[in-house]
Amino acid sequence: MKAGMYLLIFLITSTLFTNATAQSADELYKKGSAYYYGEGVEQNYKEAFQFLEKAAVLGMAEAQYMCSLMYYEGQGVEKDMKMVFYWAEKAALQGIE
C-alpha cells in the first residue's frame, strides 16, 4: 500500500512539472517570437534569442528551429555552424523539417 501511494504521488508530481515546463516553454517562445518579429515590442534579435534559447533548452521544437536559424543568420548571436547543426538536429528529431 505504501509503495502504491508513493507511485501515485510521483505520477501526480511529474505530471504537474511537465505541464508547468510546457507552459513556461510556450510563454518563452511567445516572448522570443514577439522580439524576433517586432510584434508589440521593438524588434530585438538579442532579446529574442535569450527567450527562444530558454524555450529550446526546455525542449520546444519550434524554438530549437528558430535558434538554429538565428545562429545561421547571425541574428542576435555570432554565426556558429556547430550550433546551427546542434539545434537543427534537436528540432528535426521532434519532426520539424
C-alpha positions in Angstrom: 0.0 0.0 0.0 2.8 2.4 0.8 4.6 1.8 -2.5 1.3 2.4 -4.3 0.9 5.8 -2.5 4.5 6.8 -3.4 3.9 5.9 -7.0 0.7 8.0 -7.1 2.5 11.0 -5.6 5.3 10.6 -8.1 2.9 10.4 -11.0 1.0 13.5 -9.9 4.2 15.5 -9.3 5.7 14.6 -12.6 2.5 15.5 -14.5 2.4 18.9 -12.8 6.1 19.5 -13.5 5.6 18.5 -17.2 2.6 20.8 -17.6 4.5 23.7 -15.9 7.5 23.2 -18.1 5.4 23.1 -21.3 3.6 26.3 -20.3 6.9 28.0 -19.5 8.4 27.0 -22.8 5.3 28.2 -24.6 5.5 31.6 -22.9 9.2 32.0 -23.5 8.6 31.1 -27.2 5.9 33.7 -27.5 8.1 36.4 -25.9 11.0 35.4 -28.1 8.9 35.5 -31.2 7.5 38.9 -30.3 11.0 40.3 -30.1 12.1 38.5 -33.3 9.3 39.8 -35.4 8.8 43.1 -33.5 5.2 42.4 -32.6 4.1 44.7 -29.8 7.7 45.5 -28.9 10.7 46.9 -30.8 12.4 44.2 -32.9 15.5 43.0 -31.0 17.3 39.8 -32.1 19.5 39.6 -29.0 16.4 39.8 -26.7 14.6 37.3 -28.9 17.4 34.8 -28.8 17.5 34.9 -25.0 13.9 33.8 -24.7 14.0 31.4 -27.6 17.1 29.6 -26.3 15.5 29.1 -23.0 12.4 27.6 -24.7 14.7 25.5 -26.8 16.5 24.1 -23.8 13.1 23.2 -22.3 12.6 21.1 -25.4 10.3 23.2 -27.6 11.0 22.1 -31.2 9.9 25.4 -32.8 12.3 27.3 -30.5 15.1 24.9 -31.4 14.5 25.5 -35.1 14.5 29.3 -34.5 17.8 29.1 -32.6 19.2 27.2 -35.5 18.2 29.9 -37.9 19.4 32.6 -35.7 22.9 31.0 -35.4 22.9 30.5 -39.2 22.0 34.1 -39.9 23.9 35.6 -37.0 20.8 37.3 -35.7 21.4 38.2 -32.0 24.3 35.8 -31.8 27.5 35.2 -33.7 27.2 32.9 -36.7 28.1 29.4 -35.5 27.7 26.4 -37.7 28.2 23.9 -34.9 25.2 25.4 -33.1 23.2 25.6 -36.3 23.5 21.8 -36.6 23.1 21.2 -32.9 19.7 23.0 -32.7 18.6 21.8 -36.2 19.1 18.2 -35.2 17.2 18.6 -32.0 14.3 20.2 -33.9 14.4 17.5 -36.6 14.3 14.7 -34.1 10.9 16.2 -33.0 9.5 16.4 -36.5 10.5 19.9 -37.6 11.7 19.9 -41.1 
